[in-house]
Amino acid sequence: MKLSNEELDRIKQQREEASAAMGIPVGGEEQTHKKRFNTYFPDEDNRLWALVNTEDVDPLRFDLFSTKTHEYLGSLDAPDQTQSAHYISGGKIVFQFENEDPELFRVALFEIVDNK
């Protein structure tokens, strides 16, 4: 997925600031695409949960893979307005939600449940 113009501008500015702070020229090729996955983690049932980098207007989504058979198991949307997700041992995921109020920290704890 290609980076947006805003993301490209932000990355360019960060590289220039780092270059100026360290006194060395910026080198290497500029990044043009996002990584496929933002983060990933295994759960208690040996599935790999991979948080997909999506367009800003699209909801966050997980792709699930079997670590035993190396097969794609499917995808699962994160709850609406999810900003980030973090795995907690014991089969739980903490979701942080978008929020306009900087004084408020909106999170929810979800438990991974098998529907076998």
N, C-alpha and C positions, 0 to 999 in steps of 0.2 A: 504494500500500500504506500503510495507516494505521500510525502510530507506536504502539509499545506504551506502556503506562502508565509503565513504567520509563524508556523513552526520553523521554517527555513530561516526567516529573519531572526527569530529568537536564538537559534543555534549559532548563526553567524555572529550575532552580537556577543554571545557567551564566549565563542572562540577568540574574538578580537579582544575582549576584556581579559581573558586568561593569558593571551599572548602579551598584552601590555604589562600585566602584573608580573609575569615571569621574565620578561625581556627577551623572549625568543619568538621568531616568526612562526606564524601558523603554517603547518605543513599538512600534507596528505590530501586525499580527495574529500570533498564535502559530502556529507550524508544526504541522500535524496529520498530514501525509503525508510519506513518504520520497520522495526523488527516484527516478525510474524506474531510472536507471543511477548506479552508484557512481563509475565512471571508464570511460574508453574510450580506445582507441588504434588507429591504422592499422598493418597489418603490411606486409611487403615486397611482398605480392601485391595491395595496394589493397583489402583487406577491413578493415572497421571491427569491432573487438572491443569490445563493450559489456558491462561487468561489471554484471549485474543485481542490484539490491538485493532480497534474498530475506528471508523470515522467518528468525529466528535458528535455528530447528530444521532449516531446509532447507539443502542444500549450495549453495555459490556456483555461479553459472552465467553463461556468456557467451552473448549473442545476437550473431550475426554478420550483417553487412550488406555488400553490394557497394557500394563507393564509385563504381563506374563506372555501374552500372545502377540503383542506389538500391533494390535488392531485398533482402528478408530472406532470408538463406541458411540459417538454422537456429540451433539452440542447442547448446551443449556444456557439460557439467558440469565444474567444476574438480575436481582430485583431492580425495579424502576428507580432511576436517579442515583444508581450506584456510581461512586467516584473511584473507589478502590476496594480490593478484596484481599484478605490475609488469612492463611490457613492457621488453625490452632490445633495442636495435637488432641486426639480424642475424637476426631471426625467432626470438627466444627470450623466454620468460616465466619470471620468478622467482616461485615460489609460497612464501609463508610459511605455516607450519602452526601450528595451535593447540598450546599447550604449557603444561603445569602448572608446569614448572621455570623460574623467572625467569633462571637461570644459563645456560639452553640456548636457542639460537636455531635453530629447525628451518626450513630452506629447501631447495628443490630447483629446479634449472634444467631447464626443458623446452624442446625445440626444436619449432617449428611445422613440421609436415611435411604436404605435400599428398598425398592418396590418389587422385590422378587416374589 
